[in-house]
Amino acid sequence: QFGFDTSLWFQQQVLLPFFKQHLKDGKSAGLARATMFETGANRWREFAQWPPKEGQDTTLYFGANQRLLTQPEAQGGYADYISDPKKPVPHSAK
């Protein structure tokens, strides 16, 4: 889907060096403070801090049909959010 195995990349380029540094020899792995995958651009990004300096806060609103919007809907939008501790992540069965 992303053109490469993002999980394998993360394991080899981030997790393995992190564990070697913190669980094995203690030598700096030279990792960025934060590493994240930017889905729309299909690339990994590294940041010296989190949240990144160039980040921008965005207010999100619940919309009809389970959409997230950057502006509230004129007709009032979506007013409910399902939170069930027994099912912490809402999902659809396949």
C-alpha distances in whole Angstrom, upper triangle without the diagonal:
4,6,8,9,10,12,14,14,16,18,19,20,21,22,24,26,26,28,30,31,32,33,34,36,36,35,33,29,29,26,25,27,23,20,17,13,13,10,12,12,9,12,15,18,21,24,28,28,27,27,26,30,28,26,28,28,27,29,27,29,28,28,28,25,24,23,23,25,27,30,32,32,36,36,36,32,31,33,32,30,29,30,31,31,31,28,26,23,23,20,20,21,18
4,6,7,7,11,12,12,13,16,17,17,18,20,22,23,24,26,27,29,30,31,32,34,33,32,30,26,26,23,22,24,20,17,14,10,10,8,9,9,6,9,11,14,18,21,25,25,24,24,23,26,25,23,25,26,26,28,26,28,28,28,29,27,25,23,23,25,26,30,32,32,36,37,36,33,32,34,33,30,30,31,32,32,32,29,27,24,24,22,23,24,21
4,7,9,12,12,12,14,17,17,17,19,21,22,23,25,26,28,29,31,32,32,34,34,32,30,26,26,24,23,25,22,19,17,13,13,11,12,11,8,10,12,16,19,23,26,27,26,27,26,29,27,26,28,30,29,31,30,32,32,32,32,30,28,27,27,29,30,33,35,36,39,40,40,36,35,38,37,34,34,34,35,36,36,32,31,27,28,25,26,26,24
4,6,9,9,8,11,13,13,14,16,17,18,20,22,23,24,26,28,28,29,30,30,29,27,23,23,21,21,23,21,17,15,12,13,12,14,13,9,10,11,15,18,21,25,26,25,26,25,28,27,26,28,30,30,32,31,33,33,33,34,32,30,29,28,30,31,35,37,38,41,42,41,38,36,39,37,35,34,34,35,35,35,31,30,27,28,26,26,27,24
4,6,5,6,9,10,11,12,14,15,16,18,19,20,22,24,25,25,26,28,28,27,26,22,22,20,20,22,19,16,14,12,14,13,16,15,11,11,12,15,18,21,24,25,24,25,25,28,27,26,29,30,30,32,30,33,32,33,34,32,29,28,28,30,31,35,37,38,42,42,41,38,36,38,36,33,32,32,33,32,32,29,27,24,26,24,25,25,23
4,6,5,6,9,10,10,11,12,14,16,17,18,20,22,23,24,25,26,26,25,23,20,20,17,17,19,16,12,11,8,11,10,13,13,9,9,9,12,14,18,21,22,21,22,21,25,24,23,25,26,26,29,27,30,30,31,32,30,27,26,26,28,29,32,34,36,39,40,39,35,34,35,34,31,30,30,30,30,30,27,25,22,24,22,24,24,23
4,5,5,6,9,10,10,10,12,15,15,16,18,20,21,21,22,24,24,24,22,19,20,17,17,19,16,13,12,10,13,13,16,16,13,12,11,14,16,19,22,22,21,22,22,26,26,24,27,28,28,30,28,31,30,32,33,31,28,27,27,29,30,34,35,37,41,41,40,36,34,35,34,30,29,29,29,28,28,25,23,21,23,22,23,23,22
4,5,5,6,8,10,10,10,13,14,15,17,19,20,20,21,23,23,23,21,18,19,17,18,20,18,14,14,13,16,16,19,18,14,13,12,16,17,20,23,24,23,24,24,28,28,27,29,31,31,33,32,34,34,35,37,34,32,31,30,33,33,37,39,40,44,45,43,40,38,39,37,34,33,32,32,31,31,29,27,25,27,25,26,26,25
4,5,5,6,8,9,10,12,13,15,16,18,19,20,21,22,22,21,19,15,16,14,15,17,15,12,12,11,14,14,17,16,12,11,9,12,13,17,20,21,21,22,22,25,25,24,27,29,29,32,31,34,34,35,37,35,32,31,30,32,32,36,38,40,43,44,43,39,38,39,38,35,34,33,34,33,33,30,28,26,28,27,28,29,27
4,6,5,5,6,9,10,11,12,14,16,17,18,19,20,20,19,17,14,15,12,13,14,12,9,9,9,13,14,17,16,13,11,9,11,12,15,17,18,18,19,19,23,23,22,25,26,27,29,29,31,32,33,35,33,30,29,28,30,31,34,36,38,42,43,41,38,36,37,35,32,32,30,31,30,30,28,25,23,26,25,27,28,27
4,6,6,5,6,9,10,10,12,14,15,15,16,18,18,18,17,14,15,13,15,16,15,12,13,13,17,17,21,20,17,15,13,15,15,18,20,21,20,22,22,26,26,26,28,29,30,32,32,34,34,36,38,36,33,32,31,33,34,37,39,41,45,45,44,40,38,39,37,34,33,32,32,30,30,28,26,24,27,26,28,28,27
4,6,6,5,7,10,11,11,13,15,16,16,17,18,17,16,12,14,12,14,17,16,13,14,15,18,19,22,21,18,15,13,15,15,18,20,21,22,24,23,27,27,27,30,31,32,35,34,37,37,39,41,39,36,35,34,36,36,40,42,44,47,48,47,43,41,42,41,37,37,35,35,34,34,32,30,28,31,30,31,32,30
4,6,7,7,9,11,11,13,15,16,16,17,17,15,14,10,11,9,11,14,13,10,12,13,16,18,21,19,16,13,11,12,12,15,16,18,19,21,20,23,24,24,27,29,30,33,32,36,36,38,40,38,35,34,32,34,34,38,40,42,46,47,45,42,41,42,40,37,36,35,36,34,35,33,30,28,31,30,32,33,32
4,6,6,6,9,10,11,12,14,15,16,15,14,12,9,10,7,9,11,10,8,10,12,16,18,21,19,17,14,11,12,11,13,14,16,16,18,18,21,22,22,25,26,28,31,30,33,34,36,38,37,34,33,31,33,32,36,38,41,44,45,43,40,39,39,38,34,34,32,33,31,32,30,28,26,29,29,31,32,31
4,6,5,6,8,10,10,11,13,15,14,14,13,10,12,10,12,13,12,11,13,14,18,19,23,22,19,17,14,15,14,16,17,18,18,20,21,24,25,24,27,28,30,32,31,34,35,37,39,37,34,33,32,34,34,38,39,42,45,46,44,41,39,39,38,34,33,31,32,30,30,28,26,25,28,28,30,31,30
4,5,5,6,9,10,10,11,12,13,13,12,9,12,11,14,15,15,14,16,17,21,22,26,24,22,19,16,17,16,19,19,21,21,23,24,27,28,28,31,32,33,36,35,38,38,41,42,41,37,37,35,37,38,41,43,45,49,50,48,45,43,43,41,38,37,35,35,33,33,32,29,28,31,31,33,33,33
4,6,5,6,9,10,10,11,10,9,9,5,8,8,11,13,14,13,16,18,21,23,26,25,22,19,16,17,15,17,17,19,20,22,22,25,26,26,30,31,33,35,35,39,39,42,44,42,39,38,36,38,38,42,44,46,50,51,49,45,44,44,43,39,38,37,37,35,35,34,31,30,33,33,36,36,36
4,5,5,6,8,10,11,10,10,9,6,9,8,10,11,12,12,15,17,21,23,26,25,23,20,16,17,14,16,16,17,17,20,20,23,25,25,28,29,31,33,33,36,37,40,42,41,37,36,34,36,36,40,42,44,48,49,46,43,42,42,40,37,36,34,34,32,33,32,29,28,31,32,34,35,35
4,5,5,5,7,9,9,11,11,9,12,11,14,15,15,15,18,20,23,25,29,28,25,23,19,20,18,19,19,20,20,23,24,27,29,28,31,32,34,36,36,39,39,41,44,42,39,38,36,39,39,42,44,46,50,51,48,45,43,43,41,38,37,34,34,32,32,31,29,28,32,32,35,35,35
4,6,6,5,6,7,8,9,8,11,12,15,16,17,17,20,22,26,28,31,29,27,24,21,21,19,21,20,22,23,25,26,29,30,30,34,34,36,39,39,42,42,45,47,45,42,41,40,42,41,45,47,49,53,54,52,49,47,47,45,41,40,38,38,35,36,35,33,32,35,35,38,38,38
4,6,6,6,4,5,6,6,9,10,13,14,16,16,20,22,26,28,31,30,28,25,21,21,18,19,18,19,21,23,24,26,28,28,32,33,35,37,38,41,42,44,47,46,42,41,39,41,41,44,46,49,52,53,51,48,46,46,45,41,40,38,38,36,37,36,33,33,36,36,39,40,40
4,6,7,6,8,9,9,12,12,15,14,16,17,20,23,26,29,32,31,29,26,22,22,19,20,19,19,20,23,24,27,29,29,32,32,35,37,37,40,41,44,46,45,41,41,38,40,40,44,45,48,51,52,50,47,45,45,43,39,39,36,36,33,34,34,31,31,34,35,38,39,39
4,7,7,10,12,12,15,15,18,18,19,20,22,25,28,30,34,33,31,28,24,25,22,23,22,23,23,26,27,30,32,32,35,35,37,39,39,42,43,45,47,46,43,42,40,43,43,46,48,50,54,54,52,49,47,46,44,41,39,37,36,34,34,34,31,31,35,35,38,38,39
4,6,8,11,11,15,16,19,20,21,21,24,27,30,32,35,34,32,29,26,26,24,25,24,25,26,29,29,32,34,34,37,38,40,42,42,45,46,48,50,49,45,45,43,45,45,49,50,53,57,57,55,52,50,50,48,44,43,40,40,37,38,37,35,35,38,38,41,41,41
4,6,9,10,14,15,19,19,22,22,25,28,31,33,37,35,33,30,26,26,24,24,23,25,26,29,29,32,34,34,38,39,41,43,44,47,47,50,52,51,48,47,45,47,46,50,52,54,58,59,57,54,52,52,50,46,45,43,43,40,41,40,38,37,41,41,44,44,44
4,6,9,11,13,16,17,19,20,24,26,30,32,35,34,32,29,25,24,21,22,20,21,23,26,26,29,31,31,35,36,38,40,41,44,45,48,51,50,46,45,43,45,44,48,49,52,56,57,54,52,50,50,48,44,44,41,41,39,40,39,36,36,40,40,43,44,44
4,6,9,11,15,16,18,19,23,25,29,31,34,32,30,27,24,23,20,20,19,21,23,26,25,27,30,30,34,35,38,40,41,45,46,48,51,50,46,45,43,45,44,47,49,52,56,57,55,52,50,51,49,46,45,43,43,41,42,41,38,38,41,41,44,45,45
4,5,8,11,12,15,16,20,22,25,28,31,29,28,24,21,20,16,17,15,17,19,22,22,24,26,27,30,32,35,37,38,42,43,45,48,47,44,42,40,41,40,44,46,49,52,54,52,49,48,48,46,43,43,41,41,39,40,39,36,36,39,39,42,43,43
4,5,9,11,13,13,17,19,22,25,28,26,24,21,17,17,14,15,14,16,18,21,20,23,25,25,29,30,33,36,36,40,41,43,46,45,41,40,38,39,38,42,44,47,50,52,50,47,45,46,45,41,41,39,40,38,39,37,34,33,37,37,39,40,40
4,7,9,12,12,16,18,21,24,26,24,23,19,16,15,11,12,11,14,16,19,18,20,22,23,26,28,31,34,35,38,40,42,45,44,41,39,36,38,36,40,43,45,49,50,48,46,45,45,44,41,41,39,40,38,40,38,35,34,37,37,40,41,41
4,6,8,8,12,15,18,21,23,21,20,17,13,12,9,10,9,11,13,16,15,18,19,20,23,25,28,30,31,35,36,38,41,40,37,35,33,34,33,37,39,42,45,47,45,42,41,41,40,37,37,36,37,35,36,35,32,30,33,33,36,38,37
4,5,6,10,13,15,19,21,19,19,15,11,9,6,6,6,8,10,13,11,14,16,16,20,22,24,27,28,32,33,36,38,38,35,33,30,31,30,33,36,39,42,44,42,39,38,39,38,35,36,34,35,34,36,34,30,29,32,32,35,37,37
4,7,10,14,16,19,22,21,20,17,13,11,7,6,5,5,7,10,10,12,15,15,18,20,22,25,26,30,31,34,37,37,33,31,29,30,28,32,34,37,40,42,40,37,36,37,36,33,33,32,33,32,34,32,28,28,30,31,34,36,36
4,7,10,12,16,18,17,17,14,10,8,6,5,7,6,6,8,9,12,13,13,16,17,20,22,23,27,28,31,34,33,30,28,25,26,25,29,31,34,37,39,37,34,33,34,33,30,30,29,30,29,31,29,26,24,27,28,31,33,33
4,7,10,13,16,14,13,11,7,6,4,6,9,10,9,11,11,14,15,14,17,19,20,23,23,27,28,30,33,32,29,27,25,26,25,29,31,34,37,39,37,34,33,34,33,30,30,29,30,29,31,29,25,24,26,26,29,31,31
4,6,9,12,12,11,9,6,5,7,8,12,12,10,11,11,15,14,13,16,17,18,21,21,24,25,27,29,28,25,23,21,23,22,26,28,31,34,36,34,31,30,31,30,27,27,27,28,27,29,26,23,21,23,23,26,28,27
4,6,9,9,7,6,4,6,9,11,15,15,14,14,14,17,16,15,17,18,19,21,21,24,24,26,28,26,24,22,20,22,22,26,28,30,33,35,33,30,29,30,30,27,27,27,28,28,29,26,23,21,22,22,24,26,25
4,6,6,6,6,6,7,10,12,16,16,14,14,13,16,14,13,15,17,17,19,19,22,23,24,26,25,22,20,18,19,19,23,25,27,31,32,31,28,27,29,29,26,27,27,29,29,30,27,25,22,23,22,24,26,26
4,5,5,7,9,10,14,16,20,20,18,17,17,20,18,16,17,18,18,20,19,21,21,22,24,22,20,18,17,18,19,22,25,26,30,31,30,27,26,28,27,25,25,26,28,28,29,26,23,20,21,20,21,23,22
4,6,8,11,12,16,18,21,21,19,18,18,20,17,16,17,18,17,20,18,21,21,21,23,22,20,17,16,17,17,21,24,25,28,30,29,26,26,28,28,26,27,28,30,31,32,28,26,23,23,22,23,25,24
4,6,9,10,14,16,20,20,19,19,17,19,17,16,18,20,19,22,21,24,25,25,27,26,24,21,20,20,20,24,27,28,31,33,32,29,29,32,31,29,30,31,33,34,35,31,29,26,26,25,26,28,27
4,7,10,14,16,20,21,20,20,18,21,19,18,20,22,22,24,23,26,26,27,28,26,24,22,21,23,23,26,29,30,34,35,34,31,30,33,32,30,30,31,32,33,33,30,28,25,25,24,25,27,25
4,6,10,13,17,18,17,18,16,19,17,17,19,21,22,25,24,27,28,29,31,29,27,25,23,24,24,28,31,32,36,37,36,33,32,34,34,31,32,32,33,33,34,31,29,26,27,26,27,29,28
4,7,10,14,15,15,15,14,17,16,16,19,21,21,24,24,27,28,30,32,30,28,26,24,25,25,29,31,33,37,38,37,34,33,35,34,31,31,31,33,32,33,30,28,25,27,26,28,30,29
4,7,10,12,12,12,11,13,13,13,16,18,20,23,23,27,28,30,32,31,28,26,24,25,24,28,30,33,36,38,36,34,33,34,34,31,32,31,33,33,34,32,28,26,28,28,30,32,31
4,7,9,10,11,9,12,12,13,16,19,21,24,25,28,30,32,34,34,31,29,26,27,26,29,32,35,38,40,38,36,35,36,35,33,33,32,34,33,35,33,29,27,30,30,32,34,34
4,5,7,8,6,9,10,11,14,16,19,22,24,27,29,31,34,34,31,29,26,26,25,28,31,34,37,39,37,35,34,35,35,32,33,32,34,33,35,33,30,28,30,31,34,36,36
4,7,9,7,9,11,12,16,18,21,24,26,29,32,34,37,37,34,32,29,29,27,31,33,36,40,42,40,37,37,37,37,34,35,34,36,35,37,35,31,30,33,34,37,39,39
4,6,5,7,10,10,14,15,18,21,23,27,29,32,35,35,32,30,26,27,25,28,31,34,37,39,37,35,34,34,34,31,32,31,33,32,34,33,29,28,30,32,35,37,38
3,5,8,10,9,12,13,15,18,20,23,25,28,31,31,28,26,23,24,22,25,27,31,34,36,33,31,30,31,30,27,29,27,29,28,31,29,25,24,27,28,31,34,35
4,7,8,6,9,10,13,15,17,21,23,26,29,30,26,24,21,21,19,23,25,28,31,33,31,29,28,28,28,26,27,26,29,28,31,29,25,24,26,28,31,33,34
4,5,5,9,11,14,17,19,23,25,27,31,31,28,26,22,22,20,23,26,29,32,35,33,31,30,31,31,29,30,29,32,31,34,32,28,27,29,30,33,35,36
4,5,8,11,14,18,20,24,27,29,32,33,30,28,24,23,21,24,27,30,33,35,33,32,32,32,33,31,33,32,35,34,37,35,31,30,32,33,36,39,39
4,7,10,13,16,19,22,25,27,31,31,29,26,22,21,19,22,25,28,31,33,32,30,30,31,32,30,32,32,35,35,37,35,32,30,31,32,35,38,38
4,7,9,13,15,19,22,24,27,28,25,22,19,18,16,19,22,25,28,30,29,27,27,28,28,26,29,28,31,31,34,32,28,26,28,29,32,35,35
4,6,10,12,16,19,21,25,26,23,20,17,16,13,15,18,22,24,27,25,24,24,25,26,25,27,27,30,31,34,31,28,26,27,29,31,34,35
4,7,10,13,16,19,23,24,21,18,15,14,11,14,16,19,22,25,23,21,21,22,23,22,24,24,28,28,31,29,25,24,25,27,29,33,34
4,6,10,13,15,19,20,18,15,11,10,7,10,12,16,19,21,19,18,18,19,20,19,22,23,26,27,30,27,24,23,23,25,27,31,32
4,7,10,13,17,18,16,13,10,8,6,8,10,13,16,18,16,14,15,16,17,16,20,20,24,25,28,26,23,22,22,24,26,30,31
4,7,9,13,15,12,10,6,5,5,7,8,11,15,16,14,12,12,13,14,13,17,18,21,23,26,23,21,19,19,20,23,26,28
4,6,10,12,10,8,6,5,6,7,6,8,12,13,10,8,8,9,11,11,15,17,20,23,25,23,20,19,18,20,22,26,27
4,7,9,7,6,5,6,9,9,8,9,12,12,9,6,5,7,8,9,12,14,18,21,23,20,18,17,15,17,19,22,24
4,6,6,5,6,6,10,9,7,7,10,10,8,5,5,8,10,11,14,17,20,23,25,22,21,19,17,18,19,23,24
4,5,6,9,9,13,12,10,8,11,9,9,5,5,9,10,12,14,18,21,24,25,22,22,20,17,17,18,21,23
4,6,9,11,15,15,14,12,15,13,13,9,8,11,11,12,14,17,20,23,24,21,20,18,15,15,14,18,19
4,7,10,13,14,13,12,16,15,13,10,7,10,10,9,11,14,17,20,21,18,17,14,12,12,13,17,18
4,6,10,11,11,11,14,14,13,9,8,12,12,12,14,17,20,22,24,21,19,16,14,15,16,19,20
4,7,9,9,10,14,15,13,10,9,12,13,12,15,17,20,22,24,21,19,17,15,16,18,22,23
4,5,7,8,12,13,12,9,10,13,15,15,18,20,23,26,28,25,23,20,19,20,21,25,26
4,7,9,12,15,14,12,13,15,17,17,20,22,26,28,30,27,25,23,22,23,25,28,30
4,6,9,12,11,10,12,14,17,18,21,23,27,29,32,29,27,25,24,25,27,30,32
4,6,9,7,7,9,11,14,16,19,22,25,28,30,28,26,24,23,24,26,30,31
4,6,5,5,9,11,14,16,20,22,26,29,31,28,27,25,23,24,25,29,31
4,6,7,11,13,17,19,22,25,29,32,34,32,30,29,27,28,28,32,34
4,6,9,11,15,17,21,24,27,30,32,30,29,28,25,26,27,30,32
4,7,8,12,14,18,21,24,27,29,27,26,25,23,25,26,29,31
4,6,10,12,15,18,22,25,27,24,23,22,20,21,22,26,28
4,6,8,12,15,18,21,23,21,20,19,16,18,19,23,25
4,7,10,13,16,20,22,20,19,18,16,19,20,24,26
4,7,10,13,16,18,16,16,15,13,16,17,21,24
4,6,10,13,15,13,12,12,10,13,15,19,22
4,6,10,12,10,9,9,8,11,13,16,19
4,7,9,8,7,8,8,12,15,17,21
4,5,5,6,8,8,12,14,16,20
4,5,5,9,10,14,17,18,21
4,6,9,10,13,15,16,19
4,6,7,9,12,13,16
4,6,9,13,15,18
4,6,10,12,15
4,7,10,13
4,7,9
4,6
4
